[in-house]
Amino acid sequence: MRLISLVTNSGVTTLKVDDISGYCINEEAQGMLKKNTYVTDIHMISGTIFTSHMSEAQLHAFEDVMHERRKAKEDE
């Protein structure tokens, strides 16, 4: 069982990766002097949606986990 912890609007949230059914990303511009952030809605198979504000590095790490999961399911 793979778990991922991230900061959401609810607080620090730990999710079971296999229970994530999808996610949506919206880039938010922060101006010329600050790096953009990414609002990510994480949809669970239960119907719950968690919202996380991520840096670009955090988003890449999250996507790496999700793509590893997809590849593992394809290999089954």
Secondary structure by P-SEA (a helix, b strand, c coil): cbbbbbbcccccccccccccccbbbbbbbccccbbbbbbbbbbccccbbbbbbbcaaaaaaaaaaaaaaaaaaaac
